[in-house]
Amino acid sequence: METDSEAEDFFKRWFSHLHHIRRDLRMARYSLGDRQKVQSAVDQSIAHYESYYRARSEISQFDPVRAFTTPWATLVERGVAFWLAGWRPNTLVHILYSESSRRFESQLEDLLSGAGSGDLGDLSPTQLKLVDELQRRTIQEENELEMEMSRLHEDLASRFIETGSAELEDAPGRIKDIIARADELRMRTLRAALEVLCRPIQAVDLLIAAADFEIGIRNFGLKHETGRA
């Protein structure tokens, strides 16, 4: 993707396909007896996210700053939802907790009577412990990346104060490294969460909620931009 239009076209198609992914996940949720269909929907969803970061990596190879600014995203996504050019990895854990809590409250009576649903509202103590550990690790790695970005900001400021120029030779390489590490953490967090959610219905529930989040933020951003036009 050497041109802005090629990148914009790719990411428009990516978001359009995310709607189809979400539809397939919802259909799979009601076909849990067909394990192959469920696994296919989960694998398709993971591959779709991987394709996003692969495409961004291609852009980052020759223009890290452009990749970091995500020109294909809406103003709302860039200004409100994004952390280091994408969703904060810990957001996925928050989505997991939120969806789990919502489902737990809606089926509390059944759970108290011993009729477990097996979905996100029915996480075991062991799963909750693993989710907590995942969140702690994720936050620690997020903090490390934020410190790296802060060091880059400080180096750029120091360079300007000393020379009157904000040009820093190694800045593009450092930006490219931060993007790569942030994207790798996003995917690693997703995969780790799905490993904790060992029941197919739980994995599907999380992926649907994650897609709802991305689509919801983007639709709000598009509506905002249309209103400003």
Secondary structure as UniProt FT lines:
FT   HELIX           4..29
FT   TURN            32..33
FT   HELIX           35..62
FT   HELIX           64..69
FT   TURN            71..72
FT   HELIX           75..76
FT   HELIX           77..81
FT   HELIX           89..106
FT   HELIX           108..112
FT   TURN            113..114
FT   HELIX           120..122
FT   HELIX           125..163
FT   TURN            169..170
FT   HELIX           171..196
FT   HELIX           200..228
//
